[in-house]
Amino acid sequence: MGWIIVFRNISAVVFKISEYCNLDCEYCFQKFETKTHHAKFEMYDELIYFLSKLPLDEDLEFKITGGESSLFIDDIRYAYKKLSKLERKQDIKINFTTISNGTNMKGLINLMDEGILRPWGCKYSWDGIHSASKSRKPKNSLYTDEFFNGKVKLIGQSKYNKDILVRIALTPNTVDDLAKSFKYALECGCRKLEYYYLTDCEEYKTQEFYHKFALAMRDIIALMYKYEGFTFSNFDTLFMNESLKEGEKLRAIACRHLGKSLYIEIDGKVAPCGYFSKDALFPDQTMYIGDIKEGFYYDKVKSFIDQYKSAPMCYKNGCKNFHCFECPATALFRKGNMSEKLYQTCRLRTLEKETYDRESTNYLFFRYNFNKTFWEKRFSYMKDWNVDYSMPKLNYKR
């Protein structure tokens, strides 16, 4: 069993190219006020120096966020030119990816053609066929359902139609049309799709939402067999989960990205991820573990690791939903501890797992052209996770 080592192999760095966003999506986790600012990230020299002192993975991903990244194409080019210096300093390979609302999808595709953005890993955050009218409700009359649906067509017609992930937020505004949205994207030529859960949505617990989600799952499964080459990323996650070792399964529940990635604020503050930063919708609640100008904060890193290593505080540990995930930042700021649980997605995750178990053999044959033997999982939440939680040797603030 391999070791998961906290803050000893940084594989991803997330930063905002700019704070400005042209939309204010109803379920966005970022504060509206932040998205009206026009500040851009400018601390590239400081970031390079900071990262050059860290244990970086040989394949380092820079995840460009916003605001809205597609509005800042030239800034992404500049960032790539600056941060490519790390390849010579550290003998590593860097890759740029982004998540976008699609406003300037053509510009992002141009960056892929130039070799700046890696298509695999890039995501178009779409709210389905009624993105504007039901979910985003933009004030600018330019941003209609047809506008955002046109970005789906652009991806489907591109050579990156199997690489770019088209993802739909699972919300009360999108669940009614979830399967129809999948069908539309598939008809446009997109072949990599998923829905994703909000980090905080009490509506998930209702019988009405469960019923709508069950109908959507039924129809998505039918689409899965109709369209050749369709990667249903939610099923891929479940498939990969089958192959994980015990400690890795438990780590996934507590967010497998934490401890292997860093989130860098515009002003240089360092957080475990963006949900711990001032961007998120938690008044005056943050967790910063360092600053690129000063180094890491020993006490903050220790506090983070102490909570992260705690077993999930879940009384439903017989469900075996090892694909379950609730955001540790949301748990911290709503319940007081990263390992607490909100129990919002329990029934939906169970439905996912039951559907996967029923369809998995066909899916794997359809998707990977082979059959896989599934075995009964005998894991508990309390076994040894096989993670090195000792304090890492970092450049701590003196």
KOLDRENVEX-7663 format. One line per 8 residues: number of its first residue (from 1); their letters; for each residue x, y, z of N, C-alpha, C. Coordinates in pm, whole numbers, padded with zeros to 5 digits. Example, Ala and Ser with C-alpha at 12.3 -4.5 7.8 and 13.67 -1.06 7.14 Angstrom:
1) as) 01319:-00569:00780:01230:-00450:00780:01320:-00330:00780  01285:-00225:00708:01367:-00106:00714:01290:00003:00787
//
This chain:
1) mgwiivfr) 00084:-00119:00000:00000:00000:00000:00089:00124:00000  00064:00218:-00094:00146:00336:-00104:00114:00438:00004  00210:00524:00028:00192:00627:00130:00142:00756:00066  00045:00819:00131:-00002:00950:00093:00066:01048:00187  00144:01137:00134:00231:01219:00218:00186:01365:00211  00142:01419:00323:00083:01551:00325:00189:01659:00305  00167:01745:00204:00255:01857:00171:00400:01815:00145  00418:01695:00087:00552:01652:00050:00565:01623:-00099
9) nisavvfk) 00458:01640:-00171:00464:01618:-00315:00354:01702:-00379  00380:01831:-00395:00280:01924:-00446:00261:01899:-00596  00141:01856:-00633:00116:01823:-00773:00030:01927:-00845  -00029:02021:-00768:-00114:02121:-00831:-00106:02253:-00755  -00106:02361:-00831:-00110:02496:-00775:-00225:02569:-00842  -00315:02621:-00761:-00433:02691:-00813:-00417:02840:-00787  -00441:02921:-00889:-00443:03066:-00865:-00539:03133:-00960  -00587:03250:-00916:-00682:03326:-00997:-00606:03420:-01090
17) iseycnld) -00632:03407:-01219:-00570:03498:-01315:-00624:03638:-01294  -00750:03647:-01251:-00813:03774:-01215:-00933:03743:-01126  -00971:03841:-01046:-01089:03823:-00962:-01219:03848:-01036  -01212:03918:-01147:-01334:03963:-01215:-01407:03849:-01286  -01538:03846:-01267:-01623:03752:-01340:-01741:03828:-01399  -01779:03791:-01519:-01890:03858:-01587:-02026:03803:-01549  -02028:03698:-01466:-02154:03637:-01424:-02162:03632:-01271  -02281:03608:-01222:-02301:03584:-01079:-02397:03467:-01065
25) ceycfqkf) -02347:03349:-01097:-02430:03229:-01098:-02492:03207:-00959  -02616:03164:-00959:-02693:03158:-00835:-02627:03071:-00729  -02560:02963:-00768:-02503:02871:-00671:-02350:02880:-00663  -02293:02987:-00713:-02147:03004:-00708:-02101:03018:-00563  -01989:02956:-00530:-01940:02960:-00393:-01865:03089:-00364  -01832:03167:-00468:-01757:03290:-00446:-01850:03407:-00413  -01802:03496:-00329:-01878:03615:-00294:-01897:03705:-00416  -02013:03766:-00428:-02041:03854:-00542:-01944:03971:-00545
33) etkthhak) -01918:04030:-00428:-01832:04149:-00424:-01694:04119:-00482  -01640:04004:-00449:-01507:03967:-00500:-01505:03964:-00652  -01613:03915:-00710:-01618:03898:-00856:-01633:04029:-00932  -01656:04140:-00859:-01663:04271:-00924:-01528:04340:-00930  -01430:04286:-00860:-01296:04346:-00858:-01221:04312:-00987  -01133:04400:-01027:-01058:04379:-01151:-00910:04347:-01124  -00877:04315:-01000:-00739:04283:-00966:-00693:04157:-01040  -00567:04158:-01084:-00508:04043:-01152:-00391:03989:-01070
41) femydeli) -00359:03864:-01093:-00242:03806:-01027:-00116:03861:-01093  -00026:03912:-01013:00097:03973:-01065:00223:03923:-00997  00211:03843:-00894:00326:03805:-00812:00396:03680:-00864  00430:03680:-00992:00489:03561:-01053:00630:03534:-01002  00711:03636:-00989:00849:03615:-00942:00849:03561:-00800  00763:03618:-00715:00753:03569:-00577:00701:03425:-00574  00604:03394:-00660:00550:03259:-00663:00654:03158:-00710  00732:03195:-00811:00838:03105:-00860:00939:03076:-00750
49) yflsklpl) 00980:03180:-00679:01078:03161:-00571:01019:03073:-00461  00893:03098:-00425:00827:03020:-00321:00818:02873:-00361  00775:02847:-00483:00758:02709:-00528:00891:02638:-00548  00994:02713:-00582:01125:02650:-00605:01184:02590:-00479  01128:02627:-00363:01175:02572:-00235:01090:02454:-00187  00992:02415:-00269:00899:02310:-00227:00926:02179:-00300  00880:02068:-00240:00889:01938:-00309:00777:01926:-00412  00809:01955:-00536:00710:01956:-00642:00707:01824:-00717
57) dedlefki) 00588:01786:-00761:00574:01668:-00844:00640:01692:-00979  00688:01588:-01042:00756:01605:-01171:00659:01651:-01281  00529:01636:-01256:00426:01685:-01348:00337:01780:-01269  00370:01909:-01274:00302:02009:-01191:00193:02078:-01272  00071:02073:-01219:-00043:02136:-01287:-00074:02272:-01225  -00080:02374:-01308:-00129:02504:-01266:-00275:02514:-01310  -00365:02524:-01214:-00507:02534:-01242:-00546:02682:-01238  -00581:02735:-01355:-00613:02876:-01366:-00762:02896:-01341
65) tggesslf) -00794:02977:-01240:-00933:03004:-01209:-00958:03154:-01213  -01076:03195:-01172:-01111:03335:-01164:-01203:03356:-01045  -01285:03456:-01058:-01325:03524:-01179:-01351:03429:-01296  -01346:03487:-01413:-01366:03410:-01536:-01240:03415:-01620  -01174:03299:-01630:-01043:03290:-01693:-01045:03324:-01841  -01153:03292:-01911:-01154:03310:-02057:-01156:03456:-02099  -01178:03547:-02004:-01173:03690:-02034:-01030:03743:-02035  -00934:03659:-01999:-00796:03705:-01978:-00698:03616:-02053
73) iddiryay) -00721:03601:-02182:-00640:03511:-02264:-00494:03553:-02268  -00467:03681:-02291:-00328:03727:-02296:-00260:03715:-02161  -00334:03733:-02054:-00277:03718:-01920:-00237:03572:-01894  -00313:03478:-01947:-00277:03337:-01933:-00149:03309:-02012  -00138:03368:-02130:-00014:03352:-02208:00106:03404:-02128  00089:03519:-02067:00197:03578:-01988:00232:03490:-01869  00129:03440:-01801:00153:03353:-01686:00230:03229:-01726  00194:03171:-01839:00262:03050:-01886:00410:03080:-01915
81) kklskler) 00435:03195:-01979:00572:03232:-02010:00654:03249:-01882  00596:03312:-01781:00667:03334:-01656:00689:03203:-01579  00584:03125:-01563:00592:03007:-01477:00666:02891:-01542  00686:02900:-01674:00765:02796:-01742:00909:02795:-01693  00952:02902:-01630:01088:02906:-01574:01110:02797:-01470  01000:02755:-01406:01013:02649:-01306:01063:02519:-01366  01035:02496:-01493:01078:02373:-01558:01230:02363:-01557  01295:02475:-01575:01443:02475:-01575:01497:02473:-01433
89) kqdikinf) 01430:02541:-01342:01477:02548:-01204:01465:02414:-01132  01355:02342:-01160:01322:02222:-01083:01329:02093:-01163  01355:02102:-01292:01356:01984:-01379:01223:01912:-01372  01116:01988:-01394:00981:01934:-01392:00910:01976:-01520  00792:01918:-01541:00706:01957:-01652:00584:02027:-01596  00553:02146:-01645:00433:02215:-01599:00323:02205:-01704  00199:02201:-01655:00082:02200:-01742:-00018:02302:-01691  -00080:02373:-01782:-00184:02468:-01748:-00320:02408:-01783
97) ttisngtn) -00414:02419:-01689:-00554:02385:-01716:-00641:02497:-01662  -00767:02495:-01696:-00857:02598:-01645:-00998:02545:-01636  -01079:02614:-01556:-01223:02591:-01551:-01289:02722:-01587  -01387:02716:-01677:-01440:02838:-01736:-01592:02830:-01749  -01657:02949:-01747:-01800:02952:-01777:-01825:02958:-01927  -01718:02957:-02006:-01729:02942:-02150:-01747:03070:-02229  -01744:03184:-02164:-01773:03310:-02234:-01687:03326:-02358  -01558:03301:-02345:-01466:03309:-02460:-01403:03173:-02484
105) mkglinlm) -01485:03076:-02515:-01436:02940:-02536:-01341:02933:-02655  -01367:03014:-02756:-01278:03015:-02873:-01136:03055:-02833  -01125:03153:-02743:-00993:03194:-02696:-00922:03084:-02621  -00994:03008:-02541:-00935:02897:-02467:-00889:02787:-02562  -00969:02759:-02664:-00930:02658:-02762:-00805:02702:-02838  -00793:02831:-02864:-00670:02882:-02926:-00549:02854:-02838  -00565:02871:-02705:-00455:02842:-02613:-00419:02694:-02614  -00518:02609:-02634:-00490:02466:-02646:-00412:02438:-02774
113) degilrpw) -00452:02504:-02882:-00380:02488:-03009:-00235:02534:-02996  -00211:02635:-02915:-00076:02689:-02895:00007:02605:-02800  -00055:02506:-02735:00018:02422:-02641:00030:02483:-02503  -00044:02588:-02476:-00039:02653:-02344:-00134:02584:-02247  -00257:02562:-02288:-00352:02487:-02205:-00351:02340:-02245  -00350:02253:-02147:-00365:02110:-02173:-00514:02079:-02176  -00567:02033:-02289:-00712:02009:-02300:-00764:01913:-02193  -00693:01804:-02172:-00733:01710:-02068:-00707:01779:-01933
121) gckyswdg) -00812:01797:-01860:-00804:01871:-01734:-00877:02003:-01739  -00906:02053:-01860:-00985:02175:-01874:-01134:02142:-01863  -01208:02235:-01804:-01350:02210:-01776:-01435:02330:-01818  -01547:02298:-01882:-01648:02399:-01912:-01762:02381:-01812  -01778:02478:-01724:-01883:02473:-01624:-02010:02531:-01686  -02099:02441:-01720:-02223:02475:-01792:-02339:02438:-01702  -02442:02517:-01703:-02558:02484:-01618:-02672:02425:-01700  -02639:02356:-01806:-02739:02285:-01884:-02806:02371:-01989
129) ihsasksr) -02904:02314:-02055:-02964:02379:-02171:-03038:02507:-02137  -03067:02528:-02009:-03130:02653:-01966:-03037:02729:-01871  -02909:02731:-01905:-02808:02793:-01818:-02846:02935:-01778  -02880:03016:-01877:-02908:03157:-01849:-03044:03177:-01784  -03146:03117:-01843:-03283:03146:-01799:-03319:03087:-01664  -03261:02972:-01628:-03298:02906:-01503:-03194:02918:-01392  -03066:02939:-01428:-02962:02929:-01326:-02877:03056:-01315  -02818:03096:-01425:-02724:03208:-01417:-02794:03343:-01413
137) kpknslyt) -02907:03353:-01481:-02990:03474:-01479:-02907:03601:-01493  -02829:03611:-01600:-02740:03727:-01616:-02816:03855:-01647  -02755:03967:-01609:-02816:04096:-01638:-02787:04140:-01782  -02677:04091:-01838:-02639:04125:-01975:-02723:04043:-02072  -02796:04109:-02160:-02886:04040:-02253:-02812:03953:-02354  -02679:03973:-02366:-02599:03891:-02457:-02595:03746:-02412  -02600:03726:-02281:-02579:03592:-02225:-02711:03517:-02214  -02749:03455:-02322:-02874:03379:-02329:-02844:03229:-02320
145) deffngkv) -02950:03149:-02314:-02933:03004:-02320:-02860:02965:-02448  -02898:03028:-02559:-02836:02997:-02688:-02687:03030:-02687  -02650:03138:-02619:-02508:03177:-02611:-02426:03067:-02545  -02470:03022:-02429:-02393:02920:-02357:-02403:02783:-02424  -02517:02752:-02483:-02530:02626:-02556:-02439:02624:-02678  -02416:02743:-02735:-02325:02752:-02849:-02183:02714:-02813  -02144:02734:-02688:-02010:02695:-02644:-01997:02542:-02639  -02109:02476:-02606:-02111:02330:-02609:-02089:02281:-02751
153) kligqsky) -02156:02345:-02846:-02138:02308:-02987:-01993:02329:-03030  -01934:02439:-02985:-01795:02470:-03022:-01700:02361:-02972  -01721:02317:-02849:-01638:02209:-02795:-01662:02080:-02873  -01788:02049:-02900:-01822:01925:-02969:-01765:01918:-03109  -01750:02032:-03174:-01697:02037:-03309:-01544:02047:-03313  -01483:02064:-03197:-01337:02079:-03191:-01269:01943:-03181  -01139:01944:-03200:-01062:01819:-03187:-01041:01781:-03041  -01091:01865:-02950:-01076:01839:-02807:-01207:01790:-02746
161) nkdilvri) -01298:01742:-02828:-01430:01704:-02779:-01428:01585:-02683  -01320:01507:-02684:-01308:01395:-02592:-01222:01428:-02470  -01165:01548:-02469:-01073:01588:-02362:-01134:01689:-02266  -01200:01791:-02319:-01259:01894:-02235:-01381:01837:-02163  -01384:01855:-02033:-01495:01804:-01952:-01606:01908:-01946  -01723:01872:-01995:-01842:01956:-01983:-01914:01912:-01856  -01925:02002:-01762:-01979:01965:-01630:-02098:02053:-01594  -02198:01990:-01534:-02321:02059:-01500:-02341:02053:-01349
169) altpntvd) -02359:02169:-01287:-02387:02172:-01144:-02521:02105:-01117  -02524:02016:-01020:-02647:01948:-00981:-02719:02037:-00880  -02821:02108:-00926:-02892:02204:-00841:-03042:02188:-00861  -03122:02248:-00773:-03267:02247:-00794:-03307:02311:-00927  -03222:02395:-00983:-03252:02460:-01110:-03213:02378:-01232  -03128:02277:-01214:-03078:02201:-01329:-03123:02056:-01332  -03168:02003:-01220:-03196:01859:-01212:-03309:01818:-01305  -03409:01903:-01326:-03520:01867:-01415:-03474:01839:-01557
177) dlaksfky) -03372:01912:-01602:-03326:01903:-01740:-03188:01838:-01751  -03146:01768:-01646:-03010:01714:-01644:-02987:01616:-01759  -03074:01519:-01775:-03056:01420:-01882:-03071:01485:-02019  -03164:01578:-02033:-03180:01650:-02160:-03053:01728:-02195  -02990:01784:-02093:-02865:01858:-02116:-02753:01765:-02159  -02744:01648:-02095:-02647:01548:-02138:-02671:01511:-02285  -02797:01488:-02319:-02831:01449:-02455:-02793:01558:-02555  -02820:01682:-02520:-02785:01794:-02608:-02634:01798:-02633
185) alecgcrk) -02556:01787:-02525:-02410:01792:-02538:-02358:01676:-02623  -02414:01558:-02602:-02373:01442:-02681:-02408:01460:-02829  -02525:01515:-02856:-02564:01540:-02994:-02474:01644:-03060  -02419:01735:-02979:-02327:01836:-03032:-02187:01780:-03059  -02161:01660:-03009:-02031:01597:-03031:-01943:01588:-02909  -01985:01645:-02796:-01906:01635:-02673:-01911:01491:-02623  -01799:01443:-02573:-01792:01303:-02531:-01740:01284:-02390  -01728:01392:-02315:-01680:01381:-02177:-01768:01471:-02090
193) leyyyltd) -01852:01409:-02009:-01954:01482:-01935:-01961:01435:-01791  -02009:01526:-01705:-02037:01489:-01566:-02135:01589:-01506  -02200:01550:-01400:-02268:01645:-01312:-02183:01654:-01187  -02193:01765:-01115:-02116:01776:-00991:-02203:01835:-00881  -02176:01791:-00760:-02252:01834:-00644:-02206:01971:-00596  -02299:02049:-00544:-02264:02171:-00473:-02202:02134:-00339  -02121:02224:-00286:-02057:02193:-00157:-02154:02209:-00041  -02266:02274:-00064:-02360:02296:00045:-02500:02314:-00015
201) ceeyktqe) -02584:02212:-00004:-02717:02218:-00065:-02814:02130:00015  -02890:02191:00102:-02983:02118:00186:-03097:02055:00105  -03125:02111:-00014:-03232:02056:-00098:-03206:01912:-00139  -03079:01871:-00139:-03045:01733:-00176:-03116:01631:-00087  -03151:01672:00035:-03209:01578:00130:-03357:01550:00105  -03420:01629:00021:-03565:01617:00005:-03603:01500:-00085  -03723:01448:-00063:-03774:01339:-00145:-03795:01385:-00288  -03838:01509:-00306:-03863:01562:-00440:-03734:01562:-00523
209) fyhkfala) -03625:01609:-00462:-03499:01613:-00536:-03452:01471:-00567  -03463:01383:-00469:-03421:01243:-00491:-03496:01183:-00609  -03625:01205:-00615:-03707:01148:-00723:-03662:01203:-00858  -03637:01332:-00866:-03594:01392:-00992:-03456:01340:-01033  -03368:01324:-00935:-03234:01274:-00963:-03239:01129:-01012  -03327:01050:-00953:-03342:00910:-00995:-03386:00902:-01141  -03480:00985:-01181:-03525:00986:-01320:-03412:01030:-01413  -03335:01130:-01371:-03223:01176:-01453:-03119:01066:-01471
217) mrdiialm) -03087:00995:-01363:-02991:00886:-01371:-03038:00777:-01468  -03165:00744:-01461:-03220:00642:-01551:-03198:00683:-01697  -03226:00809:-01729:-03214:00855:-01868:-03069:00871:-01911  -02981:00910:-01819:-02839:00923:-01852:-02779:00786:-01883  -02820:00685:-01807:-02772:00549:-01834:-02810:00505:-01975  -02931:00538:-02017:-02973:00504:-02153:-02884:00573:-02256  -02848:00697:-02230:-02760:00770:-02321:-02620:00709:-02325  -02579:00655:-02213:-02445:00600:-02201:-02419:00490:-02305
225) ykyegftf) -02524:00415:-02335:-02509:00304:-02430:-02539:00347:-02574  -02600:00462:-02589:-02641:00507:-02723:-02529:00577:-02797  -02446:00651:-02721:-02344:00734:-02786:-02205:00673:-02767  -02144:00638:-02875:-02012:00574:-02872:-01907:00672:-02821  -01820:00621:-02736:-01710:00702:-02686:-01748:00799:-02576  -01867:00783:-02519:-01915:00872:-02413:-01846:00838:-02282  -01766:00932:-02230:-01706:00917:-02098:-01799:00982:-01996  -01862:00902:-01914:-01948:00951:-01807:-01860:00960:-01683
233) snfdtlfm) -01807:01077:-01657:-01702:01091:-01556:-01747:01050:-01416  -01875:01063:-01386:-01922:01019:-01255:-01906:00868:-01238  -01929:00793:-01346:-01907:00648:-01341:-01759:00615:-01340  -01679:00695:-01411:-01535:00672:-01408:-01480:00688:-01267  -01534:00784:-01194:-01492:00802:-01054:-01524:00678:-00972  -01642:00623:-00992:-01679:00502:-00920:-01592:00383:-00961  -01561:00376:-01089:-01474:00269:-01138:-01335:00279:-01075  -01280:00400:-01073:-01149:00419:-01013:-01153:00388:-00864
241) neslkege) -01264:00421:-00800:-01278:00395:-00658:-01270:00246:-00628  -01319:00165:-00721:-01309:00020:-00703:-01164:-00026:-00694  -01076:00047:-00761:-00936:00006:-00771:-00849:00066:-00662  -00902:00161:-00586:-00822:00226:-00483:-00796:00133:-00366  -00686:00157:-00300:-00657:00083:-00178:-00733:00148:-00063  -00739:00077:00046:-00826:00119:00155:-00798:00262:00202  -00673:00292:00228:-00640:00426:00274:-00676:00532:00174  -00661:00499:00046:-00692:00595:-00058:-00842:00619:-00067
249) klraiacr) -00922:00515:-00043:-01067:00532:-00042:-01108:00631:00067  -01053:00611:00184:-01087:00699:00295:-01036:00840:00273  -00922:00850:00209:-00866:00980:00178:-00957:01055:00080  -01014:00981:-00015:-01101:01043:-00114:-01224:01104:-00047  -01275:01037:00055:-01391:01089:00127:-01358:01224:00189  -01235:01240:00236:-01193:01363:00302:-01128:01461:00205  -01141:01440:00077:-01085:01522:-00031:-00941:01482:-00060  -00923:01409:-00169:-00791:01355:-00203:-00696:01463:-00251
257) hlgkslyi) -00747:01583:-00282:-00661:01689:-00333:-00587:01763:-00220  -00649:01766:-00104:-00587:01840:00006:-00453:01777:00044  -00359:01864:00074:-00225:01817:00109:-00136:01792:-00011  -00195:01794:-00132:-00116:01777:-00254:-00127:01898:-00346  -00209:01995:-00307:-00224:02115:-00387:-00223:02238:-00298  -00201:02353:-00359:-00201:02480:-00286:-00285:02581:-00363  -00353:02666:-00290:-00431:02774:-00350:-00363:02906:-00317  -00331:02985:-00418:-00259:03110:-00400:-00353:03226:-00427
265) eidgkvap) -00370:03313:-00328:-00453:03431:-00343:-00383:03537:-00429  -00461:03633:-00475:-00406:03746:-00552:-00296:03817:-00473  -00315:03826:-00340:-00217:03898:-00256:-00106:03807:-00204  -00104:03681:-00244:00004:03591:-00206:-00025:03499:-00090  -00139:03514:-00025:-00172:03423:00085:-00192:03282:00030  -00160:03181:00112:-00165:03041:00071:-00271:02969:00155  -00363:02901:00087:-00466:02821:00153:-00460:02678:00101  -00513:02582:00176:-00516:02443:00126:-00596:02429:-00003
273) cgyfskda) -00702:02509:-00019:-00776:02519:-00145:-00861:02646:-00139  -00928:02678:-00251:-01001:02803:-00258:-01116:02814:-00160  -01172:02700:-00118:-01284:02704:-00026:-01243:02748:00114  -01114:02746:00143:-01064:02795:00271:-01025:02943:00263  -01040:03005:00147:-00993:03142:00127:-01103:03243:00152  -01071:03370:00137:-01169:03477:00159:-01274:03481:00049  -01252:03406:-00060:-01347:03405:-00170:-01479:03339:-00133  -01471:03237:-00047:-01587:03152:-00023:-01694:03223:00059
281) lfpdqtmy) -01815:03170:00054:-01931:03235:00114:-01942:03207:00264  -01833:03222:00336:-01834:03206:00481:-01782:03335:00543  -01867:03414:00604:-01826:03546:00655:-01710:03535:00754  -01604:03604:00720:-01488:03616:00811:-01431:03482:00855  -01443:03381:00772:-01389:03251:00807:-01294:03204:00697  -01169:03187:00734:-01067:03142:00639:-00970:03049:00711  -00889:02979:00633:-00777:02905:00689:-00659:02923:00594  -00569:03012:00632:-00448:03033:00554:-00331:02962:00622
289) igdikegf) -00254:02891:00543:-00142:02814:00600:-00007:02875:00564  -00008:02991:00499:00117:03055:00465:00098:03176:00376  00211:03228:00330:00214:03343:00239:00339:03326:00153  00326:03349:00022:00442:03323:-00064:00558:03419:-00035  00531:03530:00032:00638:03624:00066:00705:03587:00198  00634:03513:00285:00683:03486:00419:00715:03339:00445  00650:03249:00374:00665:03107:00399:00541:03051:00465  00548:02924:00507:00435:02858:00571:00427:02894:00719
297) yydkvksf) 00306:02886:00774:00282:02910:00915:00275:02774:00985  00374:02747:01068:00387:02615:01129:00260:02573:01203  00207:02661:01289:00090:02627:01371:-00032:02601:01284  -00046:02676:01175:-00161:02658:01087:-00151:02526:01009  -00031:02495:00964:-00011:02367:00894:-00041:02251:00989  00006:02264:01113:-00017:02158:01212:-00167:02141:01240  -00237:02253:01255:-00380:02247:01281:-00454:02182:01165  -00414:02216:01043:-00476:02156:00925:-00454:02005:00923
305) idqyksap) -00329:01962:00945:-00299:01819:00940:-00371:01744:01050  -00379:01802:01170:-00447:01736:01281:-00594:01708:01249  -00659:01802:01183:-00800:01782:01147:-00813:01688:01026  -00722:01704:00932:-00730:01624:00810:-00710:01476:00838  -00631:01444:00938:-00603:01303:00965:-00713:01237:01047  -00808:01315:01096:-00917:01257:01174:-01008:01176:01083  -01058:01066:01133:-01153:00985:01056:-01280:01065:01034  -01347:01047:00920:-01474:01117:00896:-01573:01091:01009
313) mcykngck) -01631:01198:01061:-01724:01187:01173:-01862:01151:01119  -01876:01029:01073:-01996:00987:01002:-02059:00869:01073  -02188:00883:01109:-02255:00772:01176:-02312:00672:01076  -02296:00699:00947:-02349:00609:00844:-02237:00524:00783  -02142:00481:00867:-02024:00414:00812:-02051:00273:00764  -02174:00229:00766:-02207:00101:00706:-02254:00111:00562  -02263:00233:00511:-02320:00251:00377:-02225:00208:00266  -02095:00207:00294:-01992:00169:00196:-01992:00261:00072
321) nfhcfecp) -02039:00384:00091:-02032:00482:-00017:-01895:00548:-00016  -01796:00473:-00060:-01660:00525:-00054:-01631:00627:-00163  -01730:00650:-00249:-01717:00760:-00345:-01776:00889:-00287  -01826:00882:-00164:-01886:00997:-00099:-01783:01107:-00081  -01830:01229:-00091:-01740:01341:-00066:-01821:01460:-00019  -01780:01519:00092:-01832:01647:00136:-01714:01738:00163  -01726:01863:00124:-01614:01957:00129:-01567:01981:00272  -01441:01951:00304:-01390:01974:00439:-01397:02120:00483
329) atalfrkg) -01381:02214:00389:-01390:02356:00425:-01532:02391:00468  -01630:02342:00393:-01770:02366:00430:-01799:02305:00568  -01748:02185:00592:-01768:02120:00722:-01704:02202:00833  -01585:02254:00808:-01514:02332:00910:-01592:02457:00947  -01637:02529:00844:-01700:02658:00872:-01847:02646:00912  -01908:02533:00882:-02047:02514:00925:-02060:02429:01050  -01967:02333:01067:-01981:02238:01178:-01864:02243:01277  -01759:02317:01243:-01649:02335:01337:-01533:02241:01321
337) nmseklyq) -01542:02144:01229:-01432:02050:01209:-01435:01999:01066  -01318:01987:01005:-01308:01943:00867:-01365:01804:00844  -01364:01720:00947:-01408:01582:00931:-01554:01560:00967  -01623:01667:01004:-01767:01656:01030:-01840:01632:00898  -01966:01593:00906:-02045:01565:00787:-02180:01638:00793  -02228:01679:00676:-02358:01746:00665:-02468:01649:00623  -02432:01530:00575:-02527:01427:00534:-02625:01475:00427  -02577:01560:00338:-02665:01615:00235:-02683:01520:00116
345) tcrlrtle) -02579:01447:00084:-02582:01366:-00039:-02596:01216:-00015  -02626:01176:00108:-02625:01034:00142:-02714:00951:00049  -02840:00990:00033:-02932:00911:-00048:-02893:00916:-00195  -02845:01030:-00241:-02806:01043:-00381:-02684:00957:-00410  -02589:00955:-00317:-02469:00871:-00336:-02506:00723:-00336  -02600:00686:-00251:-02643:00547:-00248:-02708:00508:-00380  -02790:00596:-00435:-02852:00571:-00564:-02746:00558:-00673  -02647:00646:-00670:-02535:00636:-00766:-02469:00500:-00758
353) ketydres) -02437:00459:-00635:-02364:00334:-00616:-02448:00215:-00661  -02576:00215:-00628:-02664:00105:-00669:-02674:00099:-00822  -02683:00216:-00884:-02691:00222:-01030:-02561:00172:-01092  -02449:00214:-01036:-02319:00171:-01087:-02302:00021:-01073  -02336:-00034:-00956:-02321:-00178:-00935:-02405:-00257:-01034  -02521:-00203:-01067:-02610:-00272:-01160:-02560:-00263:-01304  -02499:-00150:-01339:-02461:-00125:-01478:-02312:-00140:-01505  -02233:-00163:-01400:-02088:-00149:-01413:-02026:-00244:-01515
361) tnylffry) -02067:-00368:-01513:-02006:-00464:-01606:-02030:-00421:-01750  -02153:-00382:-01782:-02182:-00334:-01917:-02105:-00207:-01948  -02098:-00116:-01850:-02029:00010:-01873:-01881:-00012:-01900  -01820:-00095:-01819:-01677:-00120:-01836:-01648:-00187:-01970  -01735:-00278:-02009:-01717:-00340:-02139:-01736:-00238:-02250  -01837:-00154:-02234:-01867:-00051:-02333:-01756:00053:-02339  -01706:00092:-02219:-01609:00201:-02211:-01467:00153:-02232  -01432:00039:-02174:-01294:-00008:-02175:-01275:-00139:-02249
369) nfnktfwe) -01385:-00197:-02294:-01382:-00321:-02370:-01324:-00437:-02288  -01358:-00440:-02160:-01323:-00558:-02082:-01419:-00568:-01963  -01428:-00687:-01907:-01510:-00707:-01789:-01421:-00710:-01666  -01473:-00661:-01555:-01397:-00654:-01430:-01473:-00727:-01320  -01403:-00808:-01245:-01467:-00878:-01134:-01475:-00785:-01014  -01595:-00771:-00964:-01614:-00684:-00848:-01621:-00768:-00722  -01564:-00716:-00618:-01560:-00790:-00494:-01627:-00710:-00382  -01667:-00781:-00281:-01730:-00715:-00167:-01625:-00638:-00090
377) krfsymkd) -01655:-00513:-00065:-01560:-00429:00008:-01576:-00449:00159  -01466:-00470:00225:-01468:-00487:00369:-01379:-00382:00432  -01428:-00262:00431:-01351:-00152:00487:-01432:-00085:00597  -01364:-00017:00686:-01432:00066:00786:-01369:00204:00783  -01435:00299:00844:-01383:00435:00845:-01267:00451:00944  -01246:00352:01028:-01154:00372:01139:-01022:00297:01125  -01001:00229:01014:-00875:00156:00999:-00761:00251:00965  -00640:00199:00974:-00522:00278:00943:-00527:00326:00798
385) wnvdysmp) -00508:00454:00779:-00517:00511:00645:-00385:00507:00570  -00279:00471:00640:-00147:00462:00577:-00104:00594:00514  -00119:00701:00592:-00080:00835:00548:00026:00888:00643  00127:00953:00587:00230:01015:00670:00181:01154:00712  00141:01166:00837:00089:01293:00887:00191:01369:00970  00316:01328:00967:00416:01403:01041:00434:01541:00977  00484:01634:01054:00500:01771:01002:00603:01774:00890  00565:01825:00775:00659:01831:00662:00767:01936:00684
393) klnykr) 00880:01916:00620:00988:02012:00625:00967:02115:00515  00909:02228:00555:00877:02334:00462:00951:02461:00503  00947:02560:00416:01007:02689:00450:00910:02768:00538  00919:02744:00671:00827:02807:00765:00871:02950:00794  00771:03035:00822:00800:03174:00858:00878:03176:00989  00979:03255:00990:01064:03265:01110:01007:03368:01207
//
